[in-house]
Amino acid sequence: MFDGLSGSTAAPLQSLHLPWLAHAGVACAVLRLDLIDPLVSGNKWFKLQHHLHAARKANAPGLISLGGNHSNHLHALAAAGRRFGFATAGLLRGQRQDTPTVRDLEALGMTLHWLGYGGYRARHAPGFWQPWQARYPGWHCIPEGGGGMEGALGCGQIVEQARAQLASIGWDDYHAWWLAVGTGTTLAGLVLAEQGAHPVHGALAVPRDHGVEQGIAQLAGTAGYCLHDACRGGFARRDDALLAFIADSERYSGLPLEALYTGKALLALREQVEAGRFSPGTRLIFIHTGGLQGRRGYL
């Protein structure tokens, strides 16, 4: 039903070569979800597909969700809505800003509503969706970031894609996963799919007081994963050391990164590897969760 991506939804698994990995004797492969599609990119496709099926089954005329002015989620949602015939509306944090992402959202036909900061903080309050459901009757409401069980179940397919390609890089198995964590939905999906077979390490790109751990526990329980602080002082915070690390990593490996999620996750992995967290011979799968469109906001 939803086969309109630019190619296959299978993301290539590629060996990642960086000096600090080689020095520690740790092997790392990156699952390139960023290459799935130029617009419905990264883990966003996996988070959205169950929501899209539910909306189609309910004959929903449109899709409505939340995000910021650089939101990868809203960007993918607007593109998916345009491609698959749904109207879309976005509820945005703060006051109106002119960013490349916002311009894309409007060009893709998404109706934008700016909630301010207080209004956006109320997104978890009981009854938050009622006025929007009244304004957009019959529309399918999607949690921030494509979260919830629907998003997590979609992300479980990521495990299947990586396992199917292990032989292509000369592996017969792996020891653990490493990925950036925003809402925790993708990590929860991996934990559910793994069922304890391999641990999942999440690099928290948001502060712990955002409630991510509680959200993961509601979806996947409290076992099978470990969270590492990687936000560097706050969500969307960038510093010179992070940007220099991203530039050096890209020059050496050719892997494109961005500073909100994948760059922070890889830097956190280097810190853990250099601290001796992973013994020589460990094989890790790093998930590139996409989000490269957001680079336009600071490059």
Secondary structure, 3 states (H helix, E strand, C coil): CCCCCCCCCCCCEEEECCHHHHHHCCEEEEEEHHHCCCCCCCHHHHHHHHHHHHHHHCCCCEEEEEECCCCHHHHHHHHHHHHHCCEEEEEECECCCCCHHHHHHHHCCCEEEECHHHHHHHHHCCCCCHHHHHHCCCCEECCHHHCHHHHHHHHCHHHHHHHCCHHHHCCCCCCEEEEEECCCHHHHHHHHHHCCCCCEEEEECCCHHHCHHHHHHHHHCCCCEEEEECCCCCCCCCCHHHHHHHHHHHHHHCCCCCCCCHHHHHHHHHHHHHCCCCCCCCEEEEEECCCHHHHHHCC
